[in-house]
């Protein structure tokens, strides 16, 4: 099951507007006995993509396989950092006072082969007033 979560970043700032380190989540699932437990991400590649329009190329793509997303596999913990350069690049898509992108977080496994969206939503990019 996929969770919907909307969040915002400010152009030229690192992190999100609510968390300076970025987007932090714990992937959990319900077990056969009904208990909610973290999903072990050992061997998984977690991929974040953001795009203006679905079916168009990603404006921003990060993956744990490329070392751009941090995992604590046994705890199901995922940290997707956003640098000032990332948020400036997202703002580069602006055609108005703010930018709204669609994003997804997927867990990809090779054994057995699977690909699953665990979180999706809207990413709002707010203008930044910094001068660097």
Rosetta blueprint (number, residue, H / E / L):
1 X L
2 X L
3 X E
4 X E
5 X L
6 X L
7 X E
8 X E
9 X E
10 X E
11 X L
12 X L
13 X L
14 X L
15 X L
16 X L
17 X L
18 X L
19 X L
20 X L
21 X L
22 X L
23 X E
24 X E
25 X E
26 X E
27 X L
28 X E
29 X E
30 X E
31 X L
32 X L
33 X L
34 X L
35 X L
36 X E
37 X E
38 X E
39 X L
40 X L
41 X L
42 X L
43 X L
44 X L
45 X E
46 X E
47 X E
48 X E
49 X E
50 X E
51 X E
52 X L
53 X L
54 X L
55 X L
56 X L
57 X L
58 X L
59 X L
60 X E
61 X E
62 X E
63 X E
64 X L
65 X L
66 X L
67 X L
68 X L
69 X E
70 X E
71 X E
72 X E
73 X H
74 X H
75 X H
76 X L
77 X E
78 X E
79 X E
80 X E
81 X L
82 X L
83 X L
84 X H
85 X H
86 X H
87 X H
88 X H
89 X H
90 X H
91 X H
92 X L
93 X L
94 X L
95 X L
96 X L
97 X L
98 X E
99 X E
100 X E
101 X E
102 X E
103 X E
104 X E
105 X E
106 X E
107 X E
108 X E
109 X E
110 X E
111 X L
112 X L
113 X E
114 X E
115 X E
116 X E
117 X E
118 X E
119 X E
120 X E
121 X E
122 X E
123 X E
124 X E
125 X E
126 X E
127 X L
128 X L
129 X L
130 X L
131 X L
132 X L
